[in-house]
């Protein structure tokens, strides 16, 4: 038996997966105990997710689609790490969510730092050493990049390097990699992981835009 192009057991698996994610539930309508009275209903959370919009991590397909649309030049590796973060979140592995977002941030920052180095050839050797030193944490490297960016910040497009964005990037790098990414006992709950996914989406878009802006013009 097939329903809408899929077998009955596949439809059943999909529906029970929605129940497991808190997006749907079985409502026993009417009287009696027979299964004929049961109805599949979307939960309040399921209705919210189905409505779409915003950076909703419980809709990973929509989240990634929006990210690709907003930042079409984002590299494949960074997108893959974000996808892993979303998978971890929906599996309720919240510590892993933040760690993977930290890796995505590192990936995006690596491209950003390289674009900055390539666009500042006069200071490349010293800057390259400061921004790519493997002995330094990504948080420290980002703070060094921030100092270097300050003299040209007023020349950048509005919003690409505002203090709020830079603070958010630095904070997530610190929390997700320096704290959560090491055996410190740091606890990440669902609300924190959700907030990290909301913040990360916005600043990863800005980091990608800033990377494109800083790339040297081809000759």
C-alpha positions as a LaTeX table, in Angstrom:
\begin{tabular}{lrrr}
\hline
Residue & $x$ (\AA) & $y$ (\AA) & $z$ (\AA) \\
\hline
Unk1 & 0.00 & 0.00 & 0.00 \\
Unk2 & 1.27 & 3.44 & $-0.91$ \\
Unk3 & 0.26 & 6.91 & 0.39 \\
Unk4 & 1.24 & 9.87 & $-1.78$ \\
Unk5 & 4.10 & 7.98 & $-3.42$ \\
Unk6 & 5.53 & 6.37 & $-0.26$ \\
Unk7 & 4.84 & 3.03 & 1.39 \\
Unk8 & 2.68 & 2.81 & 4.49 \\
Unk9 & 5.60 & 1.89 & 6.75 \\
Unk10 & 7.61 & 4.90 & 5.46 \\
Unk11 & 4.71 & 7.25 & 6.23 \\
Unk12 & 4.36 & 5.68 & 9.67 \\
Unk13 & 8.10 & 6.09 & 10.35 \\
Unk14 & 7.94 & 9.75 & 9.30 \\
Unk15 & 4.92 & 10.46 & 11.50 \\
Unk16 & 6.42 & 8.80 & 14.56 \\
Unk17 & 9.66 & 10.71 & 13.95 \\
Unk18 & 7.62 & 13.91 & 14.13 \\
Unk19 & 6.17 & 12.73 & 17.43 \\
Unk20 & 9.68 & 12.02 & 18.71 \\
Unk21 & 10.72 & 15.56 & 17.79 \\
Unk22 & 7.71 & 17.04 & 19.57 \\
Unk23 & 6.23 & 18.32 & 16.31 \\
Unk24 & 3.13 & 16.13 & 16.24 \\
Unk25 & 0.98 & 13.96 & 18.51 \\
Unk26 & $-1.85$ & 11.45 & 18.34 \\
Unk27 & $-5.20$ & 12.87 & 19.38 \\
Unk28 & $-7.94$ & 10.39 & 20.28 \\
Unk29 & $-10.95$ & 12.18 & 18.86 \\
Unk30 & $-14.54$ & 11.28 & 19.74 \\
Unk31 & $-15.58$ & 8.36 & 21.92 \\
Unk32 & $-14.32$ & 4.83 & 22.18 \\
Unk33 & $-10.89$ & 3.30 & 22.23 \\
Unk34 & $-10.63$ & 2.13 & 18.62 \\
Unk35 & $-7.81$ & 3.43 & 16.48 \\
Unk36 & $-10.36$ & 4.78 & 13.99 \\
Unk37 & $-10.85$ & 7.65 & 16.43 \\
Unk38 & $-7.16$ & 8.63 & 16.48 \\
Unk39 & $-6.01$ & 11.68 & 14.54 \\
Unk40 & $-2.54$ & 13.01 & 13.82 \\
Unk41 & $-2.24$ & 16.60 & 15.02 \\
Unk42 & 0.53 & 19.16 & 14.76 \\
Unk43 & 1.77 & 20.33 & 18.16 \\
Unk44 & 2.15 & 24.02 & 18.97 \\
Unk45 & 5.84 & 23.65 & 18.18 \\
Unk46 & 5.05 & 21.82 & 14.94 \\
Unk47 & 2.77 & 24.64 & 13.82 \\
Unk48 & 5.47 & 27.19 & 14.59 \\
Unk49 & 8.07 & 25.23 & 12.61 \\
Unk50 & 5.70 & 24.69 & 9.67 \\
Unk51 & 5.03 & 28.44 & 9.52 \\
Unk52 & 8.69 & 28.93 & 8.65 \\
Unk53 & 10.54 & 32.24 & 8.80 \\
Unk54 & 13.42 & 33.17 & 11.03 \\
Unk55 & 16.28 & 30.88 & 11.88 \\
Unk56 & 14.35 & 27.87 & 13.13 \\
Unk57 & 16.79 & 25.04 & 13.93 \\
Unk58 & 13.97 & 22.50 & 14.26 \\
Unk59 & 13.49 & 23.00 & 10.52 \\
Unk60 & 17.07 & 22.22 & 9.40 \\
Unk61 & 16.15 & 22.13 & 5.70 \\
Unk62 & 14.63 & 25.62 & 5.87 \\
Unk63 & 17.48 & 26.92 & 8.03 \\
Unk64 & 20.15 & 25.73 & 5.57 \\
Unk65 & 18.15 & 26.92 & 2.56 \\
Unk66 & 17.94 & 30.41 & 4.04 \\
Unk67 & 21.64 & 30.36 & 4.90 \\
Unk68 & 22.56 & 29.45 & 1.32 \\
Unk69 & 20.30 & 32.19 & $-0.02$ \\
Unk70 & 21.68 & 34.85 & 2.32 \\
Unk71 & 25.31 & 33.80 & 1.91 \\
Unk72 & 25.65 & 32.10 & $-1.51$ \\
Unk73 & 29.45 & 32.26 & $-1.42$ \\
Unk74 & 29.76 & 30.49 & 1.93 \\
Unk75 & 32.21 & 27.62 & 1.57 \\
Unk76 & 31.06 & 24.00 & 1.59 \\
Unk77 & 33.00 & 23.07 & 4.73 \\
Unk78 & 31.37 & 25.79 & 6.84 \\
Unk79 & 27.91 & 24.75 & 5.64 \\
Unk80 & 28.69 & 21.14 & 6.49 \\
Unk81 & 29.62 & 22.06 & 10.06 \\
Unk82 & 26.40 & 24.07 & 10.44 \\
Unk83 & 24.45 & 21.07 & 9.15 \\
Unk84 & 26.17 & 18.90 & 11.77 \\
Unk85 & 25.26 & 21.45 & 14.45 \\
Unk86 & 21.60 & 21.32 & 13.40 \\
Unk87 & 21.66 & 17.52 & 13.43 \\
Unk88 & 23.12 & 17.53 & 16.93 \\
Unk89 & 20.51 & 20.03 & 18.14 \\
Unk90 & 17.61 & 17.94 & 16.86 \\
Unk91 & 19.17 & 14.86 & 18.46 \\
Unk92 & 19.23 & 16.86 & 21.73 \\
Unk93 & 23.04 & 16.80 & 21.84 \\
Unk94 & 23.33 & 20.44 & 22.83 \\
Unk95 & 26.98 & 20.45 & 23.83 \\
Unk96 & 27.85 & 18.97 & 20.43 \\
Unk97 & 25.71 & 21.66 & 18.79 \\
Unk98 & 27.79 & 24.47 & 20.23 \\
Unk99 & 31.07 & 22.71 & 19.53 \\
Unk100 & 30.15 & 22.23 & 15.86 \\
Unk101 & 29.09 & 25.87 & 15.61 \\
Unk102 & 32.50 & 26.76 & 16.97 \\
Unk103 & 34.11 & 24.69 & 14.21 \\
Unk104 & 31.87 & 26.42 & 11.63 \\
Unk105 & 32.99 & 29.76 & 13.05 \\
Unk106 & 36.64 & 28.76 & 12.79 \\
Unk107 & 36.13 & 27.68 & 9.19 \\
Unk108 & 34.45 & 30.96 & 8.26 \\
Unk109 & 37.07 & 32.98 & 10.12 \\
Unk110 & 39.87 & 31.15 & 8.32 \\
Unk111 & 38.51 & 32.34 & 4.97 \\
Unk112 & 37.94 & 35.84 & 6.37 \\
Unk113 & 41.49 & 36.12 & 7.71 \\
Unk114 & 42.94 & 34.87 & 4.43 \\
Unk115 & 40.95 & 37.45 & 2.46 \\
Unk116 & 42.20 & 40.16 & 4.81 \\
Unk117 & 45.82 & 39.01 & 4.44 \\
Unk118 & 45.57 & 38.86 & 0.66 \\
Unk119 & 44.07 & 42.34 & 0.57 \\
Unk120 & 46.86 & 43.85 & 2.69 \\
Unk121 & 50.02 & 42.71 & 0.88 \\
Unk122 & 52.25 & 45.35 & 2.48 \\
Unk123 & 51.88 & 43.78 & 5.92 \\
Unk124 & 51.29 & 40.17 & 4.86 \\
Unk125 & 54.23 & 38.33 & 6.54 \\
Unk126 & 53.62 & 39.80 & 9.98 \\
Unk127 & 49.87 & 39.62 & 9.70 \\
Unk128 & 49.94 & 36.08 & 8.40 \\
Unk129 & 52.00 & 35.01 & 11.41 \\
Unk130 & 49.62 & 36.70 & 13.85 \\
Unk131 & 46.40 & 35.42 & 12.27 \\
Unk132 & 47.48 & 31.87 & 11.43 \\
Unk133 & 49.64 & 30.98 & 14.43 \\
Unk134 & 48.49 & 27.44 & 15.41 \\
Unk135 & 49.74 & 27.97 & 18.96 \\
Unk136 & 47.03 & 30.60 & 19.53 \\
Unk137 & 43.35 & 29.86 & 20.04 \\
Unk138 & 40.88 & 30.98 & 17.41 \\
Unk139 & 39.45 & 33.39 & 19.96 \\
Unk140 & 42.85 & 35.10 & 20.36 \\
Unk141 & 43.38 & 35.14 & 16.61 \\
Unk142 & 40.00 & 36.71 & 16.09 \\
Unk143 & 40.77 & 39.39 & 18.65 \\
Unk144 & 44.03 & 40.12 & 16.79 \\
Unk145 & 42.10 & 40.34 & 13.54 \\
Unk146 & 39.66 & 42.72 & 15.20 \\
Unk147 & 42.52 & 45.05 & 16.18 \\
Unk148 & 43.81 & 44.99 & 12.61 \\
Unk149 & 40.35 & 45.67 & 11.22 \\
Unk150 & 39.77 & 48.72 & 13.41 \\
Unk151 & 41.71 & 51.27 & 11.26 \\
Unk152 & 39.60 & 50.46 & 8.18 \\
Unk153 & 36.27 & 49.76 & 9.90 \\
Unk154 & 34.78 & 53.13 & 8.95 \\
Unk155 & 35.38 & 52.31 & 5.28 \\
Unk156 & 33.45 & 49.04 & 5.42 \\
Unk157 & 29.78 & 48.65 & 4.40 \\
Unk158 & 27.35 & 49.43 & 7.21 \\
Unk159 & 26.75 & 46.54 & 9.59 \\
Unk160 & 29.53 & 44.23 & 8.41 \\
Unk161 & 31.91 & 45.04 & 11.24 \\
Unk162 & 29.79 & 46.70 & 13.92 \\
Unk163 & 30.74 & 46.06 & 17.54 \\
Unk164 & 27.62 & 43.98 & 18.20 \\
Unk165 & 28.50 & 41.52 & 15.44 \\
Unk166 & 32.17 & 41.36 & 16.41 \\
Unk167 & 31.28 & 40.82 & 20.07 \\
Unk168 & 28.87 & 38.01 & 19.14 \\
Unk169 & 31.51 & 36.26 & 17.05 \\
Unk170 & 34.15 & 36.56 & 19.76 \\
Unk171 & 31.75 & 35.33 & 22.45 \\
Unk172 & 30.62 & 32.27 & 20.52 \\
Unk173 & 34.21 & 31.36 & 19.62 \\
Unk174 & 35.13 & 31.62 & 23.29 \\
Unk175 & 32.13 & 29.68 & 24.64 \\
Unk176 & 31.89 & 26.99 & 21.97 \\
Unk177 & 35.58 & 26.24 & 21.56 \\
Unk178 & 37.49 & 27.46 & 24.61 \\
Unk179 & 34.80 & 26.31 & 27.07 \\
Unk180 & 32.50 & 23.71 & 25.52 \\
Unk181 & 35.17 & 22.32 & 23.20 \\
Unk182 & 37.47 & 21.32 & 26.06 \\
Unk183 & 36.86 & 19.00 & 29.04 \\
Unk184 & 35.86 & 21.76 & 31.44 \\
Unk185 & 32.48 & 20.35 & 32.46 \\
Unk186 & 30.69 & 23.21 & 30.71 \\
Unk187 & 26.96 & 22.50 & 30.39 \\
Unk188 & 25.01 & 23.67 & 27.33 \\
Unk189 & 21.24 & 23.43 & 27.70 \\
Unk190 & 18.59 & 23.57 & 24.97 \\
Unk191 & 17.90 & 27.29 & 25.31 \\
Unk192 & 21.62 & 28.12 & 25.08 \\
Unk193 & 22.13 & 25.90 & 22.03 \\
Unk194 & 19.04 & 27.43 & 20.39 \\
Unk195 & 20.41 & 30.93 & 21.00 \\
Unk196 & 23.81 & 29.94 & 19.60 \\
Unk197 & 22.15 & 28.72 & 16.39 \\
Unk198 & 20.18 & 31.96 & 16.08 \\
Unk199 & 23.24 & 34.15 & 16.62 \\
Unk200 & 25.57 & 32.03 & 14.48 \\
Unk201 & 23.35 & 32.18 & 11.41 \\
Unk202 & 23.30 & 35.96 & 11.43 \\
Unk203 & 27.00 & 36.49 & 11.94 \\
Unk204 & 28.09 & 33.72 & 9.57 \\
Unk205 & 26.20 & 35.60 & 6.87 \\
Unk206 & 28.02 & 38.79 & 7.82 \\
Unk207 & 31.40 & 37.05 & 7.97 \\
Unk208 & 30.84 & 35.67 & 4.48 \\
Unk209 & 29.84 & 39.10 & 3.16 \\
Unk210 & 32.86 & 40.69 & 4.81 \\
Unk211 & 35.12 & 38.01 & 3.30 \\
Unk212 & 33.81 & 38.83 & $-0.18$ \\
Unk213 & 34.30 & 42.55 & 0.45 \\
Unk214 & 37.90 & 42.12 & 1.62 \\
Unk215 & 39.00 & 39.87 & $-1.21$ \\
Unk216 & 41.46 & 41.68 & $-3.50$ \\
Unk217 & 40.14 & 42.61 & $-6.92$ \\
Unk218 & 41.31 & 40.29 & $-9.73$ \\
Unk219 & 43.73 & 41.83 & $-12.19$ \\
\hline
\end{tabular}
